[in-house]
Amino acid sequence: MKSTSTRVRTRYRVVGQTLVINLEGRKRVLSSAPQGGGFTLASYVLNHQVEANPSVAGDQSKTFTDPAHFLRKVAFRLGLRARTVGLMTAVPMTRLVVARAASDGLWVECFATVGVTNAVRAGEWPPQRSHRDRTGKPGTINLILITNGSLSHAAMVGVVQVATEAKTGVLRDHAVPSGHGGMAATGTGTDAVVIACQLQGQGPSHIYSGTHTVIGALVGRAVANCMIRGLAKAKAWRESHQ
């Protein structure tokens, strides 16, 4: 039995500008996150909205110069003492989208914030500026994927690959252009991805996760669902701020 929905069972809350995902105990996590990135064990995942305008000072003075330090402070203020993986975005949490895809007891859930004003095509030469978007507009796609499966390290990497393919496929289906060259965008210059799964022996075991596998199909469906709705919210946001 296969199903896809916009409701998830993973415990999460939005506190002000921060999405807090409770993994309910330690999970194995692979990510490109600025805080806790790489392979690690973690109990929480954060996605924190920051000001896109670099002139903002005060408590966010180290937001871009030391994002890991800044995100640790955010976690501390929220009372999170367990290991936390943290992301940043300029996309408001009101534009958060979630999706769940399941089949025969295996499920994948996706949490996403989608901004494309910083869209690029992989292979374009980086612009002569800071790594962050200086336009003052939300321009990052953050994807957080959680599964009840227990994945091998290779399968965790495979999930990142499939999630990226699904993201790029939706961008091309919707003709999102690169902001630098006008060609079809494959992502943005500041995208990040997180995959969290069960500890070994504590969930359905998966050695592979490519597009020919059930878990790969679930990842693709959950990400595509979030991307389509996230792009719609991004379009509405742009129109309301013009």
C-alpha positions as CSV (number, residue, x, y, z in Angstrom):
1,M,0.0,0.0,0.0
2,K,1.4,3.4,-1.0
3,S,0.4,6.8,0.3
4,T,1.5,10.4,0.1
5,S,0.1,13.1,2.3
6,T,0.9,16.6,3.6
7,R,0.6,15.4,7.2
8,V,3.6,14.0,9.2
9,R,3.9,12.1,12.4
10,T,7.4,13.3,13.4
11,R,7.1,15.7,16.3
12,Y,7.9,19.3,15.4
13,R,7.1,22.8,16.4
14,V,7.8,26.3,15.2
15,V,9.1,28.6,17.9
16,G,9.2,32.2,16.6
17,Q,11.7,32.0,13.7
18,T,12.8,28.4,14.4
19,L,11.6,25.0,13.3
20,V,12.4,22.4,15.9
21,I,12.2,18.8,14.9
22,N,12.3,16.3,17.7
23,L,13.8,13.0,16.5
24,E,12.7,11.3,19.8
25,G,16.0,10.0,20.8
26,R,19.3,9.7,19.0
27,K,19.2,9.1,15.3
28,R,21.9,8.7,12.7
29,V,22.2,11.9,10.6
30,L,24.0,12.9,7.5
31,S,23.8,16.5,6.4
32,S,25.5,19.5,4.8
33,A,24.3,21.6,7.8
34,P,26.5,24.5,9.1
35,Q,26.0,23.2,12.6
36,G,26.6,19.4,13.2
37,G,27.2,18.7,9.5
38,G,28.6,15.4,8.2
39,F,27.8,12.0,9.8
40,T,26.7,12.3,13.4
41,L,24.2,11.2,16.0
42,A,21.6,13.8,16.9
43,S,18.3,14.2,18.8
44,Y,17.1,17.4,17.2
45,V,17.2,19.3,13.9
46,L,16.7,23.0,13.7
47,N,15.9,25.3,10.7
48,H,16.3,28.9,11.9
49,Q,15.2,31.9,9.9
50,V,17.8,34.7,9.9
51,E,17.6,38.2,8.5
52,A,18.8,38.3,4.9
53,N,20.0,41.9,5.2
54,P,23.7,41.8,6.3
55,S,23.3,45.2,8.1
56,V,21.5,43.5,10.9
57,A,23.7,43.6,14.0
58,G,23.3,42.7,17.7
59,D,22.5,39.1,18.5
60,Q,23.0,38.1,14.8
61,S,26.5,39.6,14.5
62,K,28.1,36.2,14.1
63,T,25.3,34.7,12.0
64,F,27.4,34.5,8.8
65,T,30.9,34.7,10.2
66,D,30.4,31.8,12.6
67,P,27.0,30.1,11.8
68,A,27.8,27.0,13.9
69,H,28.3,29.2,17.0
70,F,25.2,31.2,16.3
71,L,23.0,28.1,15.8
72,R,24.4,26.5,19.0
73,K,23.2,29.7,20.8
74,V,19.8,29.3,19.2
75,A,19.6,25.7,20.4
76,F,20.7,26.7,23.9
77,R,18.0,29.5,24.1
78,L,15.4,26.9,23.1
79,G,16.5,24.7,26.0
80,L,17.9,21.9,23.8
81,R,20.8,20.2,25.5
82,A,21.0,17.1,23.4
83,R,23.0,16.9,20.1
84,T,21.5,19.2,17.5
85,V,21.9,19.7,13.8
86,G,21.2,23.2,12.7
87,L,20.3,25.0,9.4
88,M,19.8,28.6,8.5
89,T,17.5,30.2,5.9
90,A,16.0,33.6,5.1
91,V,12.7,32.0,4.2
92,P,10.0,32.7,6.9
93,M,8.7,29.7,8.8
94,T,5.2,30.6,7.6
95,R,6.4,29.1,4.3
96,L,7.3,25.7,5.9
97,V,5.9,22.7,3.9
98,V,5.8,19.1,5.0
99,A,5.0,15.8,3.3
100,R,4.9,12.1,4.2
101,A,5.3,9.2,1.8
102,A,4.8,5.6,3.0
103,S,4.6,2.0,1.7
104,D,4.0,-1.2,3.7
105,G,5.3,0.2,7.0
106,L,8.3,2.1,5.6
107,W,7.9,5.9,5.6
108,V,9.8,9.1,4.7
109,E,8.9,12.5,5.9
110,C,10.1,15.8,4.4
111,F,10.3,19.3,6.0
112,A,11.3,22.0,3.5
113,T,11.6,25.8,3.2
114,V,11.9,26.9,-0.4
115,G,13.3,30.1,-1.7
116,V,14.7,30.5,-5.2
117,T,15.8,34.1,-5.6
118,N,19.3,32.8,-5.3
119,A,18.8,30.1,-8.0
120,V,21.8,28.9,-9.9
121,R,22.8,26.1,-12.3
122,A,25.4,23.6,-11.1
123,G,28.7,24.4,-12.9
124,E,28.2,28.2,-13.1
125,W,31.2,30.1,-11.8
126,P,30.5,31.6,-8.3
127,P,29.9,35.3,-8.3
128,Q,32.4,37.7,-6.7
129,R,30.6,38.1,-3.4
130,S,30.0,36.4,-0.1
131,H,28.6,32.9,-0.1
132,R,25.3,34.2,1.2
133,D,22.6,35.9,-0.8
134,R,23.0,39.7,-0.6
135,T,19.7,40.5,-2.3
136,G,17.8,40.7,1.0
137,K,15.4,38.1,-0.4
138,P,14.8,34.5,0.7
139,G,17.0,32.3,-1.5
140,T,17.7,28.9,0.0
141,I,16.2,25.4,-0.3
142,N,16.5,23.5,2.9
143,L,15.4,19.8,2.8
144,I,15.1,17.8,6.0
145,L,14.3,14.1,5.5
146,I,13.4,11.6,8.2
147,T,12.7,7.9,7.9
148,N,11.9,5.0,10.1
149,G,14.3,2.9,8.0
150,S,17.8,2.0,9.2
151,L,20.1,3.0,6.3
152,S,23.7,2.0,5.5
153,H,26.1,4.9,5.1
154,A,26.0,4.4,1.4
155,A,22.2,4.5,1.4
156,M,22.2,7.7,3.4
157,V,24.4,9.3,0.7
158,G,22.0,7.8,-1.8
159,V,19.1,9.6,-0.2
160,V,20.9,12.9,-0.6
161,Q,21.4,12.1,-4.3
162,V,17.7,11.2,-4.9
163,A,16.5,14.2,-2.9
164,T,18.7,16.4,-5.1
165,E,17.4,14.8,-8.3
166,A,13.8,15.3,-7.1
167,K,14.5,18.9,-6.2
168,T,16.1,19.7,-9.5
169,G,13.4,17.9,-11.5
170,V,10.7,20.1,-9.9
171,L,12.8,23.3,-10.5
172,R,13.1,22.3,-14.2
173,D,9.4,21.3,-14.5
174,H,8.5,24.8,-13.2
175,A,11.1,26.5,-15.5
176,V,12.9,28.2,-12.6
177,P,15.9,30.1,-14.2
178,S,19.3,30.7,-12.8
179,G,19.7,34.2,-11.6
180,H,23.2,34.5,-13.0
181,G,22.9,33.1,-16.5
182,G,19.3,32.6,-17.3
183,M,19.6,28.8,-17.9
184,A,17.5,26.3,-16.0
185,A,18.4,26.3,-12.3
186,T,19.4,23.1,-10.5
187,G,19.2,24.6,-7.0
188,T,20.3,27.6,-5.1
189,G,23.8,28.7,-4.0
190,T,23.0,28.0,-0.4
191,D,21.0,24.8,-0.4
192,A,21.3,22.3,2.5
193,V,20.0,18.8,3.0
194,V,19.6,16.6,6.1
195,I,18.8,12.9,6.3
196,A,18.0,11.3,9.6
197,C,17.4,7.5,10.1
198,Q,17.1,4.9,12.8
199,L,20.2,3.4,14.5
200,Q,21.4,0.2,13.1
201,G,19.1,-2.7,14.1
202,Q,16.2,-0.4,15.1
203,G,14.3,-0.2,11.9
204,P,13.8,-1.7,8.4
205,S,17.3,-2.2,7.1
206,H,18.3,-0.7,3.7
207,I,21.6,-1.1,2.0
208,Y,20.6,0.9,-1.1
209,S,18.4,3.8,-1.7
210,G,18.6,4.7,-5.4
211,T,15.6,5.5,-7.6
212,H,15.0,1.7,-8.2
213,T,14.3,1.1,-4.6
214,V,11.2,1.7,-2.5
215,I,12.8,4.0,-0.1
216,G,14.3,6.0,-3.1
217,A,10.8,6.3,-4.6
218,L,9.4,7.5,-1.2
219,V,12.2,10.1,-0.9
220,G,11.5,11.4,-4.4
221,R,7.7,11.7,-3.8
222,A,8.1,13.4,-0.5
223,V,10.6,15.9,-1.8
224,A,8.7,16.6,-5.0
225,N,5.5,17.2,-3.0
226,C,7.3,19.7,-0.7
227,M,9.0,21.4,-3.6
228,I,5.9,22.0,-5.6
229,R,4.0,23.5,-2.7
230,G,7.1,25.4,-1.6
231,L,7.5,27.0,-5.0
232,A,3.8,28.0,-4.9
233,K,4.4,29.7,-1.5
234,A,7.5,31.4,-2.8
235,K,5.6,32.8,-5.8
236,A,2.8,34.1,-3.6
237,W,5.5,35.7,-1.3
238,R,7.2,37.4,-4.2
239,E,3.9,38.7,-5.6
240,S,2.9,40.1,-2.2
241,H,6.2,41.9,-1.7
242,Q,6.4,43.5,-5.2
